[in-house]
């Protein structure tokens, strides 16, 4: 099954109900914590090319001005 995840905005963010989004209050000063949960101990992921070993997991955070 796919991984489960939960993202916490720890520092430098506030939630804007008007925008329905988190807003960063200070430039270059923020903290985000990501909790990732997996069922079992996965070692491979199924792709169109077949099973591939899991080498890393990346989370991208980006902002929109």
Buried (B, 14 or more C-beta within 10 A) or exposed (E): EEEEEEEEBEEBBEEEEEEEEBEBEEEEEBEBEEEEEEEEEEEEEEEEEEEEEEEEEEEEEEEEE
